[in-house]
């Protein structure tokens, strides 16, 4: 992606990785909520279906990726942005 390369040159790789990763966390958390709100079959023994649990696990994985980015040099500047997304 040419625009991504230009943006990295102008803004820096750390902030772009942060924005992409935090956006993934946001989208995956919303997907988790959508799966959670979906009606379950009448004979279901669980409140959560497989898709909901998978989306939640993926959200947590990306959240950990985001936390790792925040621990890199300069990443601490983005913590308040991440918390308020």
N, C-alpha and C positions, 0 to 999 in steps of 0.2 A: 504494500500500500504506500503509494508515493506521499500522500498527505501525512501519514504517520511518521515517515522519515523526516519530512520537513518540520513537523511539529516537535519531534525529538530534538532536532538541531536548534530550534528556536526556544523551546521551553525546558528541555532537559528530559532525559529518559526516566528519572525517578518519579517526577510528577505525572507523566503520562502513564506509567505502570500503575501508580497509585489510583489514578482516575479510572483506568480500565478495571482494575481489581475491585475497587469499591463499587463500581457500577455492576459488576458481576454479583457481588454480595446482595446488592439491592434487588436486582432482577430475580435472583434465585430465592430470596426470602419472600418476594411476592408470589412466585410460583408455588412455594411451599404453602402459603396461605390459600391460594386458589385450590390446590389439591385437598387441603384440610377442610375447606368449605363444601367440597363436592359431596353429595349424598353417598352414603355407604350402602352396600347391599343389605337387605333385611337380615340375612343370616351371618353377617360379619361379626367376628368376635373381637374386633379391634376398632378403635376410633380412627386410626390412621391406616391408610392404604399404602401399598408398596411405593407408589409414585411419590406420595407425600414424604415418606421416610427417606427415599433416595434424594429428593430435592433438598430436604433439611440437612442431610449429610453433606451434600455438595455445597450448600451454603456455608456450613461450618468449615469445610476445607478451604473455601475461598476466603473466608474471614481470617483463618490462620495465615493464609498467604498475604493478606493485607497487613496483618499484625507484623509479619516478618519484614515487609516493606517499610513499615513505620519504625522499625528498629535499625534500619540502615541509616548511614550518615545523611542528615538532612530530612529524614522521614518524620522526625518528631514534630516538625512544623505542620504536618498534615493531620495530626491526631484529632484536633478539635473539629476539623472539617469532616473527618470520618464519623465521629461521634454524632454530629448534627445532621448527617444525611438523612 
